[in-house]
């Protein structure tokens, strides 16, 4: 298959069919007195923040990134029509000015166009930013294909280096586990690429506990990328969070705002492009689900009532991101946005901190949320390619 053919098919097949968490009506109301604005816990200026609040280190690699990164997929694909390239270049460069140093992309986004966008936009900042890109995940003919063979990886890394306009990729992530290629072989290939100077470190994507452990024994990944948010907490219960913490592996949390839902602006009238936005095919984003799930937004708003940042009330998104940062010190959320004002809003979540008492109360209430839907449609490609 030619690259052009693959591009055409990928652009016409955003079919990551899934069923993310649907919440029941049994959400408890947070006691306003139990979540208080504690003095000294909300830094009013980033200059007063401790270093660990501003940056986090990817595993044991020594690679430091901003504690909140930027997911870039939606700029080019899967969340509606591709945005204007010039505007996205401005947005990416503004992100650097604000303090973002960690940017997430993938070969499949576009395909290829998102890497090209980052390559052009971030070229002037090569020594200031860390880019994560991903390999091994394709959608030819509208059907998911996973390929992490050594031959495929070598071809993919050279293409990504060219599109990103870089001599070395900071973090190279296996997008999804390929069961036809032993993870030990993938780890060996990653070790080879590090020795060749093509990548600095590698990560897993949506891997299960056994795969993480096997990879770690051969050539340790420094991170594991998975979905994680106040509305989706499987990592806490399936052993992945504990395993990564024990092995010193950073969790990179994609969809920390639940694919935009935890931004607080979605309601039952929110619609998605029927062919270019994969949320249109997800039960999580039907009219009925969006209406039902407003209760989780109401819950977060209760938390936000007693929190402020720089004298302004904290937003739903800021509470959702700050919860991740406060909950675990080795998790780096990478919210997406295509709007400059959201860049600043998301990054300022670093200024908000929850005490252990607050976290305990918040988590108690979150634990009462009854999930009424599965993450992905049973039997779908998406369901088959996580937790392997």
C-alpha positions in Angstrom: 0.0 0.0 0.0 1.4 3.4 -0.8 1.7 6.1 1.8 -0.9 8.2 0.0 -3.4 5.4 0.0 -2.9 4.9 3.7 -3.3 8.6 4.3 -6.6 8.6 2.4 -8.0 5.7 4.2 -6.9 7.0 7.6 -8.5 10.3 7.0 -11.8 8.6 6.2 -11.9 6.2 9.1 -12.0 7.7 12.5 -13.7 4.7 14.0 -12.3 4.5 17.5 -15.7 3.1 18.6 -16.1 3.2 22.3 -18.3 3.4 25.3 -16.7 5.5 28.0 -18.1 5.9 31.5 -21.8 6.8 31.8 -22.8 7.9 35.2 -25.9 7.0 37.2 -28.1 9.5 39.0 -26.7 8.4 42.4 -24.0 11.1 42.6 -23.6 12.3 46.1 -23.5 16.0 46.9 -20.2 17.2 48.2 -20.3 18.7 51.6 -19.1 22.3 51.0 -17.5 22.4 54.4 -15.4 19.4 53.7 -13.7 21.0 50.7 -12.2 24.2 52.0 -9.9 26.7 50.6 -6.8 26.1 52.8 -4.3 28.8 53.2 -1.0 28.1 51.6 -2.3 25.4 49.3 -3.2 27.7 46.4 -0.2 29.4 45.0 -1.1 32.7 43.5 1.8 33.0 41.1 3.7 30.3 39.3 7.0 31.9 40.5 6.1 30.8 44.0 5.4 27.2 43.1 7.8 24.5 44.1 9.6 23.0 41.2 7.8 19.7 41.5 4.5 21.5 40.8 5.9 23.0 37.6 7.7 20.0 36.2 7.7 16.2 36.4 10.3 13.7 35.3 9.5 10.9 32.9 10.3 7.8 34.8 14.0 7.4 35.6 15.1 9.0 32.4 15.9 12.4 33.8 13.7 14.0 31.1 11.8 16.8 32.7 8.5 18.0 31.2 5.9 20.6 32.3 3.5 19.0 34.8 0.7 19.6 32.4 1.4 18.8 28.7 -0.5 19.5 25.5 -2.3 16.8 23.5 -2.2 17.9 19.9 -4.4 15.3 18.0 -7.5 17.4 17.7 -5.6 20.2 15.9 -5.4 17.9 12.9 -7.8 14.9 13.2 -10.5 13.0 15.0 -12.2 15.9 16.8 -13.8 17.5 13.7 -12.3 19.1 10.6 -8.6 19.9 10.8 -8.0 23.4 12.2 -6.3 26.2 10.3 -2.6 25.4 10.2 -1.5 29.0 10.7 -3.7 29.4 13.7 -2.5 26.1 15.2 1.1 27.2 14.7 0.3 30.4 16.7 -1.4 28.3 19.4 1.6 25.9 19.7 4.1 28.7 19.9 1.9 30.5 22.5 1.9 27.3 24.5 5.7 27.4 24.7 5.5 31.1 25.8 3.1 30.2 28.6 5.3 27.4 29.9 4.3 24.1 28.2 7.3 22.0 27.4 5.6 18.6 26.7 3.7 18.0 23.4 2.0 14.8 22.4 1.4 13.6 18.8 1.3 10.4 16.7 2.1 9.1 13.3 -1.6 8.2 12.8 -3.0 11.6 13.6 -4.0 13.0 10.2 -2.2 10.7 9.3 1.1 12.4 9.4 -0.2 16.0 9.3 -0.1 16.5 13.1 3.6 15.5 13.2 4.2 17.9 10.3 2.4 20.7 12.2 4.5 20.2 15.3 7.6 20.0 13.3 7.0 23.4 11.7 5.6 25.1 14.8 8.2 23.9 17.3 11.3 24.0 15.1 12.5 27.2 16.7 12.2 25.7 20.2 14.0 22.4 19.7 16.1 22.8 22.9 13.1 23.9 25.0 10.4 21.3 24.3 9.9 17.6 24.6 7.8 15.8 22.0 6.2 12.5 22.3 5.1 10.7 19.2 3.7 7.2 18.7 4.1 4.3 16.3 2.5 1.0 15.4 -1.2 2.0 15.0 -2.9 2.3 11.6 -6.4 2.3 10.1 -6.1 1.2 6.4 -9.4 0.4 4.8 -11.2 1.5 8.0 -9.9 -1.5 9.9 -7.6 -1.2 12.8 -4.1 -2.6 12.2 -1.3 -2.9 14.8 2.3 -3.4 13.6 5.2 -3.2 16.0 7.6 -5.4 14.1 11.1 -4.2 13.9 10.9 -3.5 10.2 7.7 -1.4 10.7 9.2 0.6 13.6 12.4 1.4 11.7 10.3 2.7 8.8 8.0 4.6 11.2 10.7 6.3 13.3 12.5 7.6 10.2 9.3 9.1 8.9 8.5 10.7 12.2 12.0 12.2 12.5 11.6 13.7 9.1 8.1 15.2 9.8 9.0 16.5 13.2 12.2 18.0 11.7 14.3 16.5 14.5 17.5 14.5 14.8 16.2 12.6 17.8 12.7 11.9 19.2 12.4 12.6 22.9 9.8 10.0 23.8 8.7 7.2 21.4 5.5 5.4 22.4 4.0 2.2 21.2 0.5 3.4 20.5 -1.1 0.1 21.3 0.3 -3.3 22.1 0.8 -5.6 19.1 0.1 -9.1 20.2 1.8 -10.5 17.0 5.1 -9.0 18.1 6.5 -10.0 21.5 6.9 -7.0 23.8 10.4 -8.2 24.5 11.3 -7.7 20.8 9.8 -4.2 20.9 11.8 -3.4 23.9 15.0 -4.6 22.2 14.1 -2.5 19.2 13.7 0.6 21.4 17.1 -0.1 23.0 18.6 -0.3 19.6 17.0 3.1 18.6 18.4 4.7 21.8 21.9 3.4 21.0 21.6 4.8 17.5 20.6 8.2 18.8 17.2 8.2 17.1 15.2 8.3 20.3 15.9 9.3 23.9 13.4 7.0 25.7 10.3 5.0 25.0 6.9 4.4 26.4 4.0 2.0 26.3 0.4 2.8 25.3 -2.6 1.2 27.0 -0.6 -1.8 28.0 -1.6 -4.4 30.7 0.3 -5.2 33.9 2.1 -8.3 32.5 3.2 -6.4 29.3 4.6 -3.6 31.4 6.5 -6.0 33.6 7.9 -8.0 30.7 9.0 -4.8 28.9 10.6 -3.5 32.0 12.8 -6.5 32.4 14.3 -6.1 28.9 14.6 -2.3 28.5 12.5 -0.3 30.8 9.9 2.1 29.4 9.9 5.5 31.2 6.2 6.1 30.8 2.9 4.4 30.0 0.1 6.4 28.3 -3.5 5.7 29.2 -6.8 7.3 29.6 -7.3 8.7 33.1 -9.6 11.4 34.6 -12.0 12.1 37.4 -14.6 10.4 35.1 -12.5 7.4 34.1 -10.4 5.7 36.8 -9.8 2.1 35.7 -6.0 2.5 36.3 -6.6 2.7 40.0 -8.3 -0.7 40.1 -6.7 -2.9 37.5 -3.1 -2.9 38.9 -1.6 -0.6 36.3 -1.3 2.5 38.5 0.3 0.4 41.3 2.6 -1.4 38.9 3.9 1.9 37.3 4.4 3.5 40.7 6.4 0.4 41.9 8.6 0.4 38.7 9.1 4.1 38.6 7.1 4.5 35.3 5.3 7.8 34.7 1.6 7.7 33.7 0.8 10.0 30.8 -2.9 10.7 31.2 -4.6 11.3 27.9 -8.2 12.6 27.9 -7.8 14.0 31.4 -10.9 16.1 30.6 -12.8 13.1 29.3 -12.5 14.1 25.6 -13.7 17.6 26.4 -16.7 16.7 28.6 -14.9 17.8 31.8 -14.4 21.2 30.3 -18.0 21.8 31.6 -19.4 23.2 28.3 -21.0 20.1 26.8 -24.8 19.5 27.3 -27.5 17.5 25.7 -27.5 19.8 22.7 -23.8 19.3 21.9 -23.2 17.6 18.6 -20.1 16.2 16.9 -19.2 16.0 13.2 -20.7 12.7 12.0 -17.7 11.4 10.1 -14.7 13.5 11.3 -15.2 13.4 15.0 -15.0 9.9 16.6 -17.1 11.1 19.6 -20.1 11.0 17.3 -20.0 7.2 17.4 -19.4 6.8 21.1 -22.3 6.1 23.4 -20.6 8.4 26.0 -21.5 11.4 23.8 -25.1 10.7 22.8 -27.7 13.3 23.7 -29.1 11.1 26.5 -25.7 10.4 28.0 -24.6 14.0 27.9 -27.8 15.0 29.7 -27.4 12.2 32.3 -23.8 12.9 32.9 -24.3 16.6 33.8 -24.5 15.3 37.3 -20.7 14.7 37.4 -20.2 18.3 36.2 -22.5 19.5 39.0 -20.3 17.6 41.4 -17.1 19.2 40.2 -18.8 22.6 40.3 -19.5 22.0 44.0 -15.7 21.4 44.5 -14.8 24.5 42.4 -17.1 26.8 44.5 -14.5 26.8 47.3 -11.4 27.1 45.1 -9.9 30.1 43.3 -6.8 30.8 41.3 -5.3 34.2 41.2 -8.5 35.6 42.7 -10.8 34.0 40.1 -13.1 31.1 40.7 -11.5 27.8 39.6 -13.1 26.3 36.5 -14.5 22.7 36.1 -11.5 21.9 33.9 -9.0 23.3 36.4 -10.4 21.2 39.2 -10.3 18.1 37.1 -6.7 18.6 36.1 -5.6 19.7 39.6 -7.2 16.6 41.0 -4.9 14.4 38.8 -1.8 16.4 39.8 -2.7 16.2 43.5 -3.8 12.6 43.5 -0.6 11.1 42.1 2.9 12.7 41.8 3.9 10.5 38.8 1.0 11.3 36.5 1.3 13.9 33.7 -2.1 15.0 32.2 -2.1 16.1 28.5 -5.4 17.9 27.9 -6.1 18.9 24.3 -7.3 22.3 23.1 -7.4 24.3 20.0 -8.2 27.6 21.8 -5.5 29.9 23.2 -7.6 31.0 26.3 -8.0 27.3 27.2 -4.2 26.9 27.1 -3.8 29.3 29.9 -6.8 28.0 31.8 -5.5 24.4 31.7 -1.9 25.3 32.6 -3.1 27.4 35.6 -4.5 24.3 37.1 -1.0 23.8 38.4 -1.7 26.7 40.8 -4.5 24.7 42.5 -3.7 22.1 45.1 -5.9 19.7 47.2 -4.9 18.5 50.6 -5.0 14.9 51.5 -8.2 15.5 53.5 -9.8 17.1 50.5 -8.7 14.3 48.2 -10.1 11.7 50.5 -13.5 13.4 50.5 -13.5 14.0 46.7 -12.5 10.4 46.1 -15.2 9.1 48.5 -17.8 10.9 46.4 -16.2 9.8 43.1 -16.4 6.2 44.3 -20.1 6.5 44.6 -20.5 7.1 40.9 -21.9 4.0 39.3 -20.6 3.4 35.8 -23.4 2.3 33.6 -21.5 1.7 30.3 -18.4 0.0 29.2 -15.4 1.9 28.0 -15.5 0.6 24.4 -18.2 -1.3 22.5 -17.7 -5.0 23.3 -15.9 -6.8 20.4 -14.8 -3.5 18.8 -11.2 -3.0 17.6 -10.8 -0.4 20.3 -11.9 -2.8 23.1 -9.5 -5.5 21.8 -6.4 -3.3 21.9 -6.3 -2.0 25.4 -5.0 -3.7 28.5 -3.0 -6.3 26.5 
